[in-house]
Amino acid sequence: MYIIPMGGITPLDTMSQVEGKTTGQSGAEASFLDVFKQALQNVEDTQKVSEEDSIKVALGEVDDLHTVKVNLAKAQMALDVLVSMRNTALDAYKEIMSMTI
């Protein structure tokens, strides 16, 4: 069995890099809808990779189970973040609706 060597560790984004990613090309900040769509797309992509890995494991075509486990963890984390975003948005909506004018 061939063991794939680990690559270099990429550094975490600093706040200035993260703020730069949330702005559009015109410099305006991204809307919540854009961020939510991006999170949803991320969930779909990671779920697709996880499903492909599951099929490969079932067929015995995988030599590196660690990568499969990492991809599964990524898919779970992406789904958890999306559900958390949805719950936060619903809580904010309920709070706004309960305000008296």
Secondary structure in CASP SS format (residue, H / E / C, confidence):
PFRMAT SS
TARGET T0000
AUTHOR 0000-0000-0000
METHOD secondary structure of the structure
MODEL  1
M C 1.00
Y C 1.00
I C 1.00
I C 1.00
P C 1.00
M C 1.00
G C 1.00
G C 1.00
I C 1.00
T C 1.00
P C 1.00
L C 1.00
D C 1.00
T C 1.00
M H 1.00
S H 1.00
Q H 1.00
V H 1.00
E H 1.00
G H 1.00
K H 1.00
T C 1.00
T E 1.00
G C 1.00
Q C 1.00
S C 1.00
G C 1.00
A C 1.00
E E 1.00
A C 1.00
S C 1.00
F H 1.00
L H 1.00
D H 1.00
V H 1.00
F H 1.00
K H 1.00
Q H 1.00
A H 1.00
L H 1.00
Q H 1.00
N H 1.00
V H 1.00
E H 1.00
D H 1.00
T H 1.00
Q H 1.00
K H 1.00
V H 1.00
S H 1.00
E H 1.00
E H 1.00
D H 1.00
S H 1.00
I H 1.00
K H 1.00
V H 1.00
A H 1.00
L H 1.00
G C 1.00
E C 1.00
V C 1.00
D C 1.00
D C 1.00
L H 1.00
H H 1.00
T H 1.00
V H 1.00
K H 1.00
V H 1.00
N H 1.00
L H 1.00
A H 1.00
K H 1.00
A H 1.00
Q H 1.00
M H 1.00
A H 1.00
L H 1.00
D H 1.00
V H 1.00
L H 1.00
V H 1.00
S H 1.00
M H 1.00
R H 1.00
N H 1.00
T H 1.00
A H 1.00
L H 1.00
D H 1.00
A H 1.00
Y H 1.00
K H 1.00
E H 1.00
I H 1.00
M H 1.00
S C 1.00
M C 1.00
T C 1.00
I C 1.00
END
